[in-house]
Amino acid sequence: MITATTFARGFVLAALPVVTLAAWLHWHRPAVVPAAPVTAVPAAAPAPEPEGRVEDRVARALSTAAAAAPGKDPPAAQKVEAAAILARLPAEDVPAAVAALNDGSLPGREWMLRALMIRWAELDGPAAFAFAGELKYDMPYKSWEPVRDMALVWGTRAPAEFADWAPARKKSGDPALQHVDLPTAVARGDVLIAARLLCEERGSTSRRQSPLRAGIRTVEDLRRLRGLMEEHPYSPARTTVQNGVTRRSFGGEPARDIQEEIEKRWPVLDPAGWAEHIKNHPLSAMGDDLKILNDAPRLSTLPDPAAAADTLLREADKVPRPVALARIVEEWGKQDINAAGAWLSRQPFGVDTVPAIQVFAKTALALDPAAAFTWLDAIPDPAFRESSAAWLYEGWHRRDPSAASAWLSTAGWSPARQRFVNELIATRPLPERSSL
């Protein structure tokens, strides 16, 4: 049961961009709703709302929010007070309140509309989504935000119900669902349902991060997902090396995305089970040697790290040597860059060592830029050597343009290399910086 105070808090949270939806959900979990909630407004609790038309209550909420700062975004206290007026609406009046707020001429209404739509989705998901296509926002793309929140609330509360309802409608072109990622919506409620939805996408897995990341919290979650992988086997990424460049073919298989998330969480949630798994499954979903990924970060703790690294490289016979060498240097270098560099310097230089040199230079850049670029000078192919240096510098320039430019002014690079770098930077402008 969601109390008026709890809803009012959630109402305001939906309007504050610096508060995540996870925080909103925190306020709405039944387990943490107090039996006798305390109002968030410092003043005395408002008197019971008199009976009246839904439209009148909406008008009072809007005027309350706007009273403190006409024409501006109201302070949080006024938002809470305004939200409390609508929070006392009976469930059956929520659709009418949404309809009353869905008027583009009403100033300051969008945050109220968003919060009421979330509440409506919690009460009656299908009806709320049926109306979602009619939302009137100042900018069309902003109407996607409440729809995503609606899906997340419904999918977290009732993942099976949402998963039964949404896929067919999205596939049929329902406009309210076109900007909703279905696996993400249900991952917090049931990670296995999210994984099944992911498998049904058949390759449509272009995301900034996996939707399963928030849902894998326990060993039981891992067990259930591993069972799913028996139904949807995957093939590790294919790795090839051409002209010293390591390339991987992933194929966009959803099953590989799921396996990758399993491999990230398994060592943390169940280290013993992970160690046993490595014995029978040598390759990761990314085509890497699992033993390297597991053991290389601990090389610096061993009595003879270099000898242990030699053993890791020798036993990594399931992946190409350039991949194995680069992974050892990358993982070991995060813990002890000097020891990893000394070990790399003893390897026979050639095409096989190029990926490792690139990885090592990227890691060393933060500690000693001059040394990092000196390592790249060991790449035998001139064209590849110059492009590697340019790309390494370009990445540094994007992260810290002041430091990179200051260093370059005294680096003594050839005019040809400096011209290459400048052209690269010119074609890849710095990202816009957030005002936050």
C-alpha positions in Angstrom: 0.0 0.0 0.0 1.4 3.4 -1.0 0.6 6.2 1.4 -0.1 9.8 0.3 3.2 11.0 1.9 5.2 8.3 0.1 3.6 9.2 -3.2 4.2 12.9 -2.7 7.8 12.2 -2.1 8.0 10.1 -5.3 6.0 12.7 -7.1 8.8 15.3 -6.4 11.6 12.8 -7.1 10.2 12.2 -10.6 10.6 15.9 -11.2 14.2 16.3 -10.0 16.8 15.3 -12.7 19.6 14.7 -10.2 17.6 12.0 -8.4 17.7 8.6 -10.1 14.7 6.4 -10.7 16.2 3.9 -8.4 15.7 6.5 -5.6 12.1 6.8 -6.7 11.7 3.1 -6.5 13.3 3.1 -3.0 10.6 5.4 -1.8 7.9 3.2 -3.3 8.9 -0.2 -1.9 6.2 -1.5 0.4 8.8 -2.9 2.8 10.1 0.6 3.7 6.8 2.5 3.9 6.4 3.4 7.6 3.1 2.5 9.2 2.6 6.1 10.3 4.5 8.3 7.7 5.7 11.7 8.6 4.9 14.5 6.1 7.9 15.9 4.2 6.5 19.4 4.6 8.0 21.2 7.7 4.7 22.9 8.5 1.7 21.3 10.0 0.1 18.5 8.0 -2.5 19.9 5.5 -6.1 19.7 6.4 -8.1 16.9 4.7 -8.9 17.8 1.1 -12.5 18.8 0.7 -14.6 16.9 -1.8 -14.5 18.4 -5.3 -14.1 17.8 -8.9 -10.9 16.2 -10.2 -10.3 19.3 -12.4 -10.6 21.6 -9.3 -8.0 19.5 -7.4 -5.6 19.7 -10.4 -6.1 23.4 -10.5 -5.4 23.8 -6.8 -2.2 21.6 -7.2 -1.0 23.8 -10.1 -1.6 27.0 -8.2 0.0 25.7 -5.1 3.2 24.8 -7.0 3.3 28.1 -8.8 2.5 30.4 -5.8 6.1 30.6 -4.5 7.7 31.3 -7.8 5.3 32.4 -10.6 6.6 31.4 -14.0 9.6 29.4 -12.6 10.2 25.9 -11.4 8.8 25.8 -7.8 10.9 24.9 -4.8 10.8 21.4 -3.5 8.6 22.2 -0.6 5.9 23.7 -2.9 6.2 20.6 -5.1 5.7 18.3 -2.1 2.6 20.3 -1.0 1.2 20.3 -4.6 1.9 16.6 -4.9 0.1 15.9 -1.7 -3.1 17.3 -3.1 -3.0 14.9 -6.0 -1.7 12.1 -3.9 -5.0 12.0 -2.0 -6.9 11.4 -5.2 -8.7 8.0 -5.1 -7.2 5.5 -7.5 -10.2 5.7 -9.8 -9.7 9.4 -10.3 -6.1 9.2 -11.5 -7.0 8.8 -15.2 -9.3 11.9 -15.0 -6.5 13.8 -13.3 -4.0 12.8 -16.0 -6.5 13.9 -18.7 -6.9 17.3 -17.0 -3.2 17.8 -16.8 -2.6 16.8 -20.4 -3.1 20.3 -21.6 -0.2 22.0 -23.3 -1.4 25.4 -22.2 -0.9 24.7 -18.5 2.5 25.9 -17.2 4.5 23.8 -14.7 2.4 20.7 -15.3 4.8 18.3 -16.8 6.4 17.0 -13.6 2.9 16.3 -12.2 1.8 14.6 -15.3 4.9 12.4 -15.3 4.4 11.3 -11.7 0.7 10.7 -12.1 1.4 8.5 -15.2 3.8 6.5 -13.1 1.1 6.0 -10.5 -1.4 5.1 -13.1 1.0 2.5 -14.6 1.3 1.0 -11.2 -2.4 0.7 -10.8 -3.4 -0.3 -14.4 -0.5 -0.7 -16.8 -2.4 -1.4 -20.0 -4.7 1.5 -19.5 -1.8 3.9 -18.7 0.1 2.8 -21.8 -3.0 3.1 -23.9 -3.1 6.8 -23.0 0.7 7.3 -23.1 0.6 8.0 -26.9 -1.6 11.0 -26.2 0.8 12.8 -23.8 1.4 16.4 -24.7 4.8 17.7 -23.9 6.6 20.9 -24.9 9.2 18.8 -26.8 8.2 15.4 -28.2 11.2 13.5 -27.0 10.4 14.4 -23.4 7.3 12.3 -23.5 9.6 9.2 -23.8 10.8 9.8 -20.2 7.6 9.1 -18.3 6.9 6.1 -20.6 10.2 4.6 -19.7 9.6 5.2 -16.0 6.1 3.7 -16.3 7.6 0.5 -17.9 10.2 0.3 -15.2 7.7 0.6 -12.3 5.3 -1.9 -13.9 8.1 -4.3 -14.9 9.7 -4.2 -11.4 6.4 -4.7 -9.6 4.9 -7.4 -11.9 7.6 -8.6 -14.4 5.7 -11.6 -15.7 2.6 -9.5 -16.4 4.6 -6.8 -18.2 6.5 -9.4 -20.2 3.3 -11.1 -21.3 1.8 -7.8 -22.4 4.5 -5.7 -23.9 6.5 -7.7 -26.5 3.7 -8.3 -29.0 2.5 -4.8 -28.7 6.0 -3.3 -29.3 6.5 -5.6 -32.3 3.2 -4.5 -33.7 4.4 -0.9 -33.6 2.7 0.5 -30.5 4.2 4.1 -30.4 4.1 4.1 -26.6 6.6 1.2 -26.4 9.0 2.2 -29.2 11.4 3.9 -26.8 11.1 1.3 -24.0 13.8 -1.3 -23.6 11.8 -4.3 -22.4 14.6 -6.3 -20.8 15.7 -3.2 -18.8 12.1 -2.7 -17.6 11.9 -6.1 -15.9 15.5 -6.8 -14.9 15.1 -5.5 -11.3 11.9 -7.6 -10.9 13.1 -10.8 -12.5 16.5 -11.1 -14.2 15.6 -14.4 -15.9 12.5 -12.9 -17.6 14.8 -10.0 -18.7 17.3 -12.5 -20.1 14.6 -14.4 -22.0 13.4 -11.1 -23.5 16.9 -10.3 -24.5 17.3 -13.7 -26.3 14.0 -13.0 -28.2 15.5 -9.8 -29.6 17.7 -11.9 -32.0 20.7 -9.6 -32.3 19.2 -6.2 -31.4 21.6 -5.7 -28.5 23.1 -2.3 -29.1 23.1 -0.7 -25.7 25.4 1.4 -23.6 25.3 -1.2 -20.8 23.6 -4.6 -20.3 20.0 -4.5 -19.0 20.9 -7.5 -16.8 23.5 -5.6 -14.7 21.1 -4.3 -12.2 19.3 -7.7 -11.9 22.2 -10.1 -11.0 22.4 -9.8 -7.3 22.6 -13.3 -5.9 24.1 -16.7 -6.6 20.6 -17.9 -7.3 20.3 -15.3 -10.1 23.5 -16.7 -11.6 22.2 -20.3 -11.3 19.0 -19.4 -13.2 20.8 -17.5 -15.9 23.3 -20.4 -16.4 20.3 -22.7 -16.8 19.1 -20.4 -19.6 22.4 -20.6 -21.3 22.0 -24.3 -21.6 18.9 -23.5 -23.8 20.7 -20.8 -25.7 24.4 -21.8 -26.2 26.8 -19.2 -27.4 30.0 -19.3 -29.3 32.9 -17.2 -28.0 34.0 -14.2 -30.1 36.2 -15.2 -33.1 39.6 -13.5 -32.9 41.9 -12.8 -35.9 45.1 -10.8 -36.2 45.9 -9.0 -39.4 48.9 -6.8 -39.9 49.4 -6.6 -36.2 45.8 -5.6 -35.5 43.6 -7.8 -33.4 40.0 -8.0 -34.6 37.0 -9.8 -33.0 33.8 -10.8 -34.6 30.9 -10.9 -32.1 27.8 -11.4 -34.3 25.5 -9.6 -31.9 24.2 -12.7 -30.2 22.1 -11.9 -27.1 23.3 -15.1 -25.5 26.8 -13.8 -25.5 25.7 -10.6 -23.8 24.1 -12.7 -21.1 27.2 -14.9 -20.7 29.4 -11.8 -20.5 27.3 -10.5 -17.5 27.4 -13.9 -15.8 31.2 -13.8 -16.1 31.5 -10.4 -14.6 29.3 -11.2 -11.6 30.2 -14.8 -11.0 33.8 -14.2 -9.6 32.3 -11.7 -7.1 29.2 -13.7 -6.0 30.7 -17.2 -6.0 34.5 -17.3 -6.3 34.8 -21.1 -5.6 32.2 -21.9 -8.3 33.9 -19.6 -10.7 37.3 -21.3 -10.3 35.7 -24.7 -10.9 33.9 -23.3 -14.0 37.2 -22.1 -15.5 38.5 -25.7 -15.6 35.9 -26.8 -18.1 35.2 -23.5 -19.9 38.5 -22.0 -21.0 37.2 -19.1 -23.1 35.1 -16.1 -22.0 32.1 -14.7 -24.0 34.6 -12.2 -25.4 37.0 -14.8 -26.7 39.5 -14.3 -23.8 41.2 -16.9 -21.8 39.3 -17.1 -18.5 42.3 -18.2 -16.5 44.2 -15.1 -17.6 41.4 -12.8 -16.6 41.1 -14.6 -13.3 44.8 -15.0 -12.4 46.6 -12.0 -14.1 45.3 -9.4 -11.6 46.9 -11.4 -8.8 50.3 -11.8 -10.3 51.8 -9.0 -8.2 51.0 -10.9 -5.0 53.0 -14.0 -6.0 56.7 -14.7 -5.1 57.8 -14.7 -8.7 55.2 -12.8 -10.8 57.3 -13.0 -14.0 57.5 -16.8 -13.9 53.8 -17.0 -13.2 53.1 -14.8 -16.2 55.2 -17.0 -18.4 53.2 -20.0 -17.2 49.9 -18.2 -17.9 51.1 -17.3 -21.4 52.3 -20.8 -22.2 49.0 -22.4 -21.0 46.8 -20.0 -22.8 46.7 -22.2 -25.9 43.0 -21.6 -26.7 43.5 -18.0 -27.9 46.0 -16.4 -30.2 49.2 -15.4 -28.6 48.7 -11.6 -29.3 45.4 -11.7 -27.4 46.9 -13.6 -24.4 49.9 -11.4 -24.2 47.8 -8.2 -24.3 45.4 -9.5 -21.6 48.2 -10.4 -19.2 49.9 -7.0 -19.6 46.5 -5.2 -19.3 45.3 -7.0 -16.1 48.8 -7.2 -14.5 49.6 -3.6 -15.4 46.6 -2.3 -13.5 48.2 -3.6 -10.3 52.0 -3.2 -11.0 52.8 -1.2 -14.2 56.6 -1.4 -13.7 56.7 -5.2 -13.3 54.3 -5.7 -16.2 56.5 -3.5 -18.4 59.7 -5.2 -17.4 58.1 -8.6 -18.3 56.8 -7.3 -21.6 60.2 -5.9 -22.5 61.6 -9.4 -22.3 59.2 -10.8 -24.9 60.4 -11.2 -28.5 59.3 -8.0 -30.3 57.2 -8.4 -33.4 53.6 -8.6 -34.7 52.6 -10.7 -31.7 53.6 -8.0 -29.2 51.9 -5.1 -30.9 48.5 -5.4 -29.1 50.3 -5.8 -25.8 52.4 -2.7 -26.5 49.3 -0.7 -27.3 47.5 -1.8 -24.1 50.6 -1.2 -22.0 51.1 2.3 -23.5 47.5 3.2 -22.7 47.9 2.1 -19.1 51.3 3.8 -18.7 50.0 7.1 -20.1 48.6 8.3 -16.8 51.9 7.7 -15.0 54.6 8.7 -17.6 53.4 10.0 -21.0 56.9 10.1 -22.4 57.5 6.5 -21.5 54.2 5.5 -22.9 54.9 6.9 -26.4 58.5 5.6 -26.3 56.9 2.1 -26.0 54.9 2.7 -29.1 58.1 3.6 -31.0 59.0 -0.1 -30.6 56.2 -1.1 -33.1 58.0 -2.3 -36.2 55.6 -1.2 -38.9 56.0 2.6 -39.5 52.5 3.4 -40.5 51.0 1.4 -37.7 53.4 3.0 -35.2 52.4 6.5 -36.2 48.7 5.8 -36.1 49.0 4.1 -32.7 50.7 7.1 -31.3 48.1 9.5 -32.8 45.2 7.5 -31.5 46.7 7.2 -28.0 47.3 10.9 -27.9 43.8 11.7 -29.3 42.2 9.7 -26.5 44.3 11.5 -23.9 43.4 14.9 -25.4 39.7 14.1 -25.2 40.0 13.3 -21.5 42.4 16.1 -20.5 43.1 18.5 -23.3 45.1 21.0 -21.2 47.6 18.4 -19.9 47.8 16.7 -23.4 48.5 20.0 -25.2 51.1 21.1 -22.6 53.0 17.8 -23.0 52.8 17.9 -26.8 54.4 21.4 -26.9 57.6 19.9 -25.5 57.5 16.4 -26.9 59.7 17.0 -29.9 57.4 15.1 -32.3 58.1 15.2 -36.0 56.0 17.6 -38.1 54.3 14.7 -39.9 53.2 13.1 -36.6 51.9 16.4 -35.2 50.0 17.0 -38.4 48.4 13.6 -38.2 47.4 14.2 -34.6 46.0 17.6 -35.3 43.9 16.3 -38.2 42.6 13.5 -36.0 41.6 15.9 -33.2 39.9 18.2 -35.7 37.7 15.5 -37.0 36.8 14.2 -33.5 35.8 17.3 -31.5 35.7 17.3 -27.7 32.4 16.1 -26.2 30.1 18.7 -24.7 30.8 19.1 -21.0 27.8 18.8 -18.6 26.9 21.9 -16.6 26.4 19.7 -13.5 
